[in-house]
């Protein structure tokens, strides 16, 4: 007796034909590549992915009648399951966005369909005798595998419904501020790719692709190969996925590195710095002096009778006023306005200084006038910080010799003890981070750490990583003061002034005395977190920056002034390179003992035995000044600077004279010795 073989349904090329499959695979890969290389486009790819998935899902729902291929429904569900691979990086959030809501609705619908399919649909769609391989190892669609399908479908519905409720509440909360705020585009940092999610997504893509292709082959499904690719239902996802993948691959060479991969991080530790316990209580409670100009400004029309100024003007002769007025238009100095007190806050000047340092080389945050204190050179800031944070006779500061001497002088004036941790040996003169960290850990009375970069007298730029390591000290409640007086002679973007917007315990001091050549006006600045800058501005003298100083400083950092500074800097660097090349050829000149990131160099003076010698260096220093008219600086008594002279870079003529005078002087000193 003949047995009629079962009539098994053909495959559905519109649901899982080769064009649909290839397009989806390409879309998954494009989304993953965008997550790694171009996160700004990741959201666009996810939305396109979601649209294609919705189309396939709706097609699946219409093709789930009795007699439709049951294995085809399983294959389609695997394709929909693979879309979860797009939930990487930025894709796990956005609960309060419409795209996030529609994504959750989609997964809710797929899970609901799964419940129907695994509980009832299989029985209606199964054709006896037809292949029913649903997993690896030729596992049958029925039996235990069906039970697993039921469990996962129910869990999926529960999770999706809960997520949908949360998303609705998040969206409602987002719209409480109005439509404008809800739809405002907010800048966000480049999303990080969590390593666990990345690996899971890659595994999901690989598993889904292999499963789909495995089931098509093992179940002998026909009409889903290349021969049927001409249908519109296959060409649309194929073109969409191919274009998305191609565009992402095209952009990859534009990116120098991947988005940083990271394992899920624990919550960041709170900084141990606490301004309320670090600063002196009397300074925290200080009410700053209120100037007359704090209440009403001079608008040029009002009569100012509030500050006890001399209404008849400055005591300058007509000839003196005439000479000063000749430069008024270029420098902004009004000699006839000197009878008025200057601006106590110098907001315009502060904004110019912030513009100079807002390079965004170290942070996306921006310095503002509230981050700045301006004073009489950097020395005023050095002293103000001591008065702000150190209780006389109790607290201490830490310095790293060899370094600028005013840290110690100001500390002694304020009756503040000094803890010293020397720099690493020449020629690097780097920070001894372990030793400094140990000192900060063992002595809670240390309130300030003064660092000089580039160093004086070393000329060496401190490593950013070392400074950051100290800023991240796990227990020290104190402030790092980074003196960048010579920073404009260092490589571009070397200044760390911007980092005061990132670290609550960093102050960066700068001056116009060096690269800008404005030592005569004594203008210094301290970039600081706003709370520290506020304290410094509260304790300063009310009118510490004169009107001429302010006008000259503003001119120096203007576009025209910067051009002049950069031109002079180039000349100085040329002469610096010349000294480095020619000075070692002079008999008696030893090693360069510091860095070359400043406008000076630190060189050893050698005795007849070829050893660095303080006696020789001191004699050369004195003879150069007294008999040759060339003045350098003897630094031999500084830590690690045995037998050293610090030589400032001069003009071409001055350097020529220096080289000739030093050669003769060394011969005289070493010969007489």
C-alpha positions, 0 to 999 in steps of 0.5 A: 500500500502506497503512503502519500508523502506529506506536502511540506510548505516551501520557504518564504523568501519575503521573510527569510530569503537570502536577500533579507538575511544578507541585508539584516546581517549587514545591518547588524554588523553596521550597527556594531561597527558604528558603536565601535568607530562612529557612535554618532551614527549608531542611533540612525542605524538602530532605527533603520534596523528597527524599521526592517525588523518591524516589517519582517515581524508584521509579515510573520504575523500574516504568515502564521496561519494553519498550513504555513511553514512552522520551521519558517516561523522559528527561523524568522524569530531567530532573525528577530532575536538577532536584532538584540545585537544592536543594544550596545554602547548607547543603545541600552538607554534612551528609555525616555525617547520615542525611539526607545519606547518603540523598540520596547513595544517591538520586543513586547510584540515579538515576545507576545507572538512567541507566547502564542506560537509556543503555546498554540501556534505550533499545533496549528502550523505543524505538518506531520512528517515534515522536518522540524529541526529547531536548534543545533544537534538536530533538536526537534521543535517539540518536547523540551525545546518547546518548553524552553520556548514557552519559558523564554517567551513568558519571561520576555513579555514580563521584562518588556512590559516592566520596561515599557512602564518605566519608559512611559514614566521616564518620558512623562518626566522628560516632558514636565519641563515643556516641549522645548526642553524635552526636544532640546538637543543636549551634547553628550560625551562619546558613549563608551562600549562596555566590554561585556555588551560588546562580546555578547553582541558579537556572540549573538550575531554569530549565533543567530547567523549560524542558527538561521543558516543551519536550520535552512539547510537541515530542514531542506527549505527551498526558494530562499536562495539566490535564485529568488533574490529578485523580489522587491521584498528581498532587495529593499533590506539587502540594499539598506543593509549593504549601504549601511555597512558600506558607509560605516566601513568607508568611515573607519579610516577617518578614526584613529582609534576605537571607542574605549572598551571598558568593563563595567566600572564601579561607581567613581570614588568621591574626591577626598578634597573638601573645601569646607575642611581644607580652607581656614574657617575664618577665610570661609566666613570672610565677607569681602570688602565692598567697593564703591564701584560694586554698587554703581559703575561709571557709565560716563554720565553720572557724577561719582561722589561715593569713593572720595576720589579727587574730582579734579583729576590726576596730578600730572603736568600737561606735558606728561599727559600729552606724552601718555595720551599719544599711546592711548589709542593703542594701549587703552590707557587714559591718563586723565582717568587715573583719579578713578579707582580701577575695576575691582573685578577685572572681568573683561581681562579675565575673559581674555585670559580664559580665551587664551587657555581654552584650548580643549586639549585636556577637557571639553569643559570651558574656563570662565571668569569665575575660574580666575584670580588676578594679582600682582604677579604670581607672587600674590597668588602664592601668598593668597593661597597660603593665607587661604588654606594654611593656619600659621604655626600649624599647617604645612606645605610641600615643595619639590626642590630645586624649585622657585624660592618664593614658595619658601619665602611666603611660607616663612612669612606666614609661619607655615612649615615646609616639607620637602620631597626632592625631584628625581635626579637631573636631567629629568627632574621629574616628580617622585610620585611615590615619595610625594604620595607617601608624604601626603598620606602620612601628614594631614597637616600638609595643605598645599603642594607647590609644583613648578612646570616648567621648573625653575631652575630646572626648565623641565616640564612635569609629566601630566600623568604624574600631576593627575596621579597626585590629583587623584590621591585617595586620601589627601585633603589638600590643593595642588598649586601648579606654577606655569610661569614659563608654560608658553615656551613649552610645546603647544597645549602643554598648559593644564589650566583647563583641568581646574574645571575637572579637579576641585583641588587644582590651582594653575598659576601663570604670569605675563612676565615671561613669554609676554615680556610684561614683567614691569606691569606685574600681572599674574593669574591663578586659574582655579575651581570657582569655589577656590577662586571665589575665596582668593578674590574675597581676601585680596585687596579691593583694587589690586590691579591698576588701570594701566596694568589692566589695559596693558595686560589686555593689549598683550593678550589681544590678537595683535599682542599674541602675534608679537609674543609668538614672534618673539618666542620664535626668536628666543627658541632659535637662540635657545637652540643655538646655545644648546649647540654652541655652548658645550664646545666651550672648554669648562662647560659641562652637561645640560642639567635640566630641560629645554622647555623654558627661556633659560638653560641650566649648565654645569661649570667644570673645574680642571679635573672635569668635575662640576664645581661650585667654586668655579661656577661662583667665580665665573658668575661673578667675573661675568657680571663684574668684568664682562657685563654679562649677568647670569644666575648662580644656582649651585646651592640648589638641590641637584644643581652642583656647579650650575649656572642658569642662563636666560636666553637673550637676543642674538647679539646678547647670546653672541656676547655671552658665548665670547665672554663665557669662553674667556672667563672660564679660561681665566678662572680655570687657569688661575685655579 
